[in-house]
Amino acid sequence: MPEIVQLTHCLKRYFPKNFSTFVAILEAMLCMSGSKTMLNVSRWTDVSYKALERFYDRAIPWLELNWILIRNVAPLHEFILASDETVVQKSGKHTHGLNSFFSSTLGKPIKSVCFSGLSVIHPQKKRSYPLLLSQLVLSAEEKERAKALKDHKRSAKGKPVGRPKGSKNSPTKSKPLAPTFRVLNEQLSQAQQVLSSGIQYFVGDGKYGNQSAVGVCREFGYDLISKLQYNSALYFPSTEVYHGKGRPKRYGKRVDSGLIPDEYLVRQETDTHGITRIYHLPHVLNASFDVPLNVVIIQKQLSHKVAQVILFSTDLGLDSQTIIDFYSSRFQIEFNFRDAKQFWGLDDFMNVKAIRVHNAANVAFFMTTFSTRLLERVRNQRQNPKMGIRDLMALCRADRYYHETLKCLRIFNPHCLIPNTDVPITSLGAIHL
């Protein structure tokens, strides 16, 4: 397809020796059936398996490749950064980084590898564009720390809760970053070198709603938007006058979720499902954070029960609707993981070495970006906005069969007449014609 050549031409400088191998992999991914393994890719291309091994053994700047495809979508300041984790179940013993990770789909820890994905999201379009997929590999120290914490919790069962009597204050020791935030720190460091400045906000789900995530984001100049637990203790700042004795009082009255003053009510909506109230508290405190928070509380009253969601931002000047819009757009990164697993082989790869696992996962993540940009061009060309990824794959597969058949015809009869259009043939198997 000529669209593939046009999109990949700007990436040629990153592959001085094996650019043809890279393009062959992309074309094979778009038209092949079956699992997206290296062996299956070699069957759908003229590239040998050894050449594919050499390709997967080299360091590839995936973040730069993805950003080149994305940067013309919108101005940089309209994007927000987002991150999340996904696990891929694996059998065997030799896959790099294999460990027991919690699967939210199955609701239990499983034998798997874990990846942390970094994407840029355009909130107005509600679309996420992948940047980088990094594997979360636990170091020996992190494994020992997790085991010690588990043993401590097990031994603490039945013992009195709280601080031991007679214990004295001691200086707070700086704790090492958790594995999730260690990987996030590495990803943001790479992203800042490529994206420079312009993006202001980083969005994460409830796992990122803590001081560690705030510290990592502030180190790179980003304001965090995330979610707190529904029962988090929030306090208004103290308004007492300081009399010059002792430490100034920081916390004032606690925010009672059932009796929030009407002055903080932004909007109230009533429908058949119940009453929704949105409160905006632009400056409140939480004991787990060193900085004040800009909080939005969304309450949904259902008969005699009240469901509550607490969103927050470290940018105290952000309005409530923007916080809600930015956080709701965060879910788009889940569609990146879905497409990478369902269509582009994130669930299929059979690699075990560290560099090959990294490249196989990022090929799947890159294909998510590449197919999105390619699909935009094909939709405009065919004037069909309903076309999806399955239509694109059916189109590319039929196009491949069509041109392979023409090659055979020219061998027997070089003077055969070729039709002016291939649309009836290449549309075979498409859902939205």
N, C-alpha and C positions, 0 to 999 in steps of 0.2 A: 504493500500500500504506500502511495506517495506521501501520505500524512505521517507515517512512521519515519520516513527519511527526513522530512522537514523538522520534526520534533527532536530527533536525535542528532541532527547536524551540529547544534551548538554544544554538544557534549563530547565532540570528537577529540578535543585537546586533552581530555582526562584519560584517554586510552591511546597513547602513541603507538602501541604495538598490536593490541588485540581489539581494536574497535569493531572489526567485522564479527568477532566472537560475541561481543556485547549485543550488537544488533540482532544477530542470529538467535540469541537467547530470548530477547524481547519478542521477536516474531514467533518463535516456537511457543512461548508462554501464551500468546494471544490466540493461536490456532490449534494447539494440541489438545488432545483428550487424555483422560487418565491423570495420575498423580504427577505433580510438578517436581520430579526428582532429576538429578543430574543425568542418570541413565536414560530416562524417558526424554529429556531435552535432546540428548545426543541422537536419539532415534528420529527426531523430527527436524534435524538440521544436518548440514554437511560437515559440522564440526565434530571432531573425534572426541572420545571420552577423555583422553589424556589432555587435550587442549582445554576442555572444560575444567579439569582438575587444576591446570596451571592458572586459569582465570580465577577460580575460587580460592587459590592460595595467595593471591596478591592483595595488598591493602588498597581499598577503593574509597574515595571521598564521597560517601553516600549523601552526606548532608549538603554538600555543594551541588551535587547532581540534582537532588530534589528541589533545592532552592532556585536553581536556574529555570526549572519548569514552572515554578510558582510565582516568581517575583513580578511577572507582568499581569497577574490577576487583579491586583489592587495596590494602592500605595501602602508603604510599609506600616505607617501609623494606624491603619485600619485593621491590622491583624492583632490577635492576642495569642500567646503561647499556651499550650496545654500539654499535660503529661498524664499517663496512666500505665498500668501494668497489665500484662496478659500472660497466661501460662499455656504451655503446649505439652500435652501428655506424651511421654516417651517410655519405651521399654528398653531392656538391655542395661548395661552397666558402664559403657564407655563414652557416652555423649558428654561433651564438655559442659560443666556446670549443672549436671544432673543432680537433683535433690528433691526433697519433699516440700512442695509449695501448695498453698491453699488455693483451691479452685472455687470461685464464687458460683460457677455453674453447677458443680456437683455438691457444693456445700461442705467439702472436706479436703484435707491435704491429700495430694496425689503425687506420684512419682513423675516429675516433669522438669522442664526447663522454663525459666521465667525471663521475660523481656520487658523492658521499660521503653515505651514509645513516646517520642517528642513530636508534636505537630503544631502547625500554625492554623488558627481558625479565623475565618472571616465571619463575624457575628451577623452582619446584615444578610449575607447569603446563606447563613447557617450551613457552612461547609468547612470540613477539616481537610487539610493537606499535610500528609506525613512528611517529616523531615529526617528522622533518625530512629533506629531501633537498636538498643543496647542491651546486651545480656546481663542479667543480674547474677553474678557468681559470688557466693559467700566465701570469704576468706577463712582461714583456720581460726583467727582470733574472733571473728563474728560467730562462727559455729560454737566456740567455747563459751562466748558470752551468752548466746541464746540457751545453751545447755545449762549454764549456771543459773540463769534467771528462772528456767523451768524447774530446776531442783529447789531453788529458793521458795518458789510458790508452793511446791509440793510439801516442803518441810514446814511452811508457815501455816498450814491448815490446822485449825483448832487452837492456835496460839492467840493471845490477846492482840487486838487490832490497835494500831496507833503507835505513838512514839514511846520508847521505854522510859520509865520514870527515872529522873536524875540525869538524863543525857544532856549534853551541852551542845550549843551551836558550834558548827565547824564550817570552814570556808567551802563554798560550793565548788565541786570539781567539775571541770569541763568534760562533758561526755562525748565520746566519738559519735560521728553521724551514723544513723541507722543505714543499712544497705540501700534502701530505697532512695534516701536523700544523698548518699554518697554518689550513686549513679546519676541522680538528677544534677548534682553539682558538676560532674564531668560533662554531661550533655549541655548544660547552659554555658559552660566555659567554651565548648566548641561552637555553639550557636552564636555566641557573642562575637567570635572572630569572623563569622561569615555574614551575619545579619547586621553587624555594627550596632547602631542605635536607631531608635524609632518605635520599637515595640515597648509598651509601658506596663502591660498587665500579664500576669501568669495565672492560669486557672487550673485548679485541681479538685478532685472529689474530697470526701471527708477524711481520707487518709493523709491529705496534705494540710488539714486544718489544725496545725500546731506550730509551736515556736520554732522548731527545726526547719520547717518549710519556709517560714517567714525569714529566718536568718539567711538561708540559701538564696532566696529571691532578692533580698535587700543587698546581698553581696554583689549582685549583678545589675542592680538598679531597677528591679521589677517590683510592682505592687501585687500582692497575693489576693486572689479571690477564691474563697473556698467555703466549706460548710462545717458548722459545729454540731456537736451532739444536741439532740432536741432538749435535753435537760441541763445544758451547760449553765453554770452560775455566772450571770452578768451583773455588773454594778455600775451605777452612775458615779462620776468623779466626785470626790468629797468637796463640799463647799464651805467647810469649817475654816475659820480664820486661824492661821498658825500663830501660836503664842511664843515661839522661840524655844520650846523645850521638847526634847525628844525628836523622833522622826516624824515628819509631817504625815498626816493621815491621807492615804491614797484613795481608799474605797469609801464611797458613800452608801446610799440606800441600794439594796439589791433590787434588780428588776424582777417583778412578779409577773410571770407570763399570763396570769389570769386577770391582772388588774393593771395593764399598761395604760398610762394616761392617754386621753383622746388627742392630745396635742401631737402625739407621735403617729397617729393613724393617717396613713396616706390614701388608702383606697379600701372600699368595702363593696363586695359583689355578692349578689344572691342569685342562686340558680336552683334547679331541681335537686341537686345533690347536697346543698347546704349553703352555709355562709362562709365567704372567704374574706379575711381581714389581713391587710398588709401594713406593718408598722415599720417605721424607719427611725433608728436610734443612731445618729451620726457620730456619737462619741461616748462609748462605754468601755468598761474594763473587764478583763478576765484574768484570774490569778495565774493561768498557764502562759500568758503572753506578756512580754516586756513592753509592748506598744499598745496604744488605744486602738479600738476597732470601730469600724463603720458597719453597723449591723442592720440587717433586714430580717424581720420575723414574719413568716407567713403562717397564719393559723386558718385551718379548715374545720369548721364546726359541723359534725355529722351527728344528728340526733342529740345524744347526751355525751358524746365524746368529742374531744378537740385534738386534731393532729397538728403538729407544729414542725416547721422547718426553719432553721436559723442559718442564714447566709451572712458572710462578712467580707470586708475588704480592708486592707491596710491603708488605702487611700481615703482619707477622711472627707474629701470633697466630692466623692462620687455619689450621684443620686441613686435612689433605690431601684428605679426601673432599669438603669444600666447594669447594676449589680445582678439583677434577676436575669436580664438578657444575656450577659456574659456567662453566667454560671449555667444557664439552660443550654447554651451553645456548646458547652464542654462535652456533652454527650455525643457530639459528632465524631469524636475520636474513637468511640466504640464501633462505629461503622467502618473505620479504617481497619481495625482488628478483624471485624467480620469479613470484609472483602479479602484481606490478606490471607485469611484461613480458608475461606470458601472457594476462592477463585485462583489465588496466586501461590499456593504451596507452603504457607507458613505452618500448616499442620502436616505436610507431606515430607519435608526434607529428611534425608537419611544420613546427613553428615555428622561426624563425631568430633573432628578437630575444632579447636577454638576459632581459627580464622575462617574456616569453611562454614561453621554454624552461624557466625556473624554475617558472612556474605549471603548465605542462603536466606536468612531471615530478612536481610535488607533488600534482597532482590524482590521478595514478596511485598515489602513495604514500598519499594520504588515503583513496582507495577501498579500499586493502588493510585499513586500520583500520576503515573504515566497514562494509565487507562482513563483516568478522569479528564486529563487534558486532551487526550486523543478523542474521547467520546464527545467532548464539546465541539471539536472540529467536524466530526462525522455528523452530529446532529444538525449543525449549520449547513453542511454540504447537502444533506438529504432532506432538510427542512422537516425534521421529525424529532421534536423535543422529548418524546416518550421513550426513545431508545435507551436501553440499559446495558449493563456489562455483558449479559448473556447475548444480547443482540450483537454487540461488538465482536464477541468471540465467534459467534456463528458467521458473521460477515467475513472475518479474517480467515476462518477455516475454509469457507466456500471459495474465497478469493484465492487461497493457496491451491485448492484442488483445481480451480479453473485454469490457473496459469500453468500448473504441472501438466494438465491435459493438453493445453495448447502446445507445449513443448513436444509432446509425443506426436501430435498431429503434424507439426512442421517437419518432423523426421521423415514421415512417410510422404507428405505432400507439402512442399514449401510454398505452393501457390494457392493453398486453401483460403477461402474467404473468412475473415474474422468479423463477428458482429460488432457494431459500434458501441453497444452498451453491454455491461455484464450484470446489471442490477437484477434481472430475473433470476440469474444463477446464484449470485452471491447473497441473495436474500433468503435462500433456502435455510430453514431451521431457525430463522429469527422469530421473536415473539411479537415485536412491534415493527411491522413492515414500513 
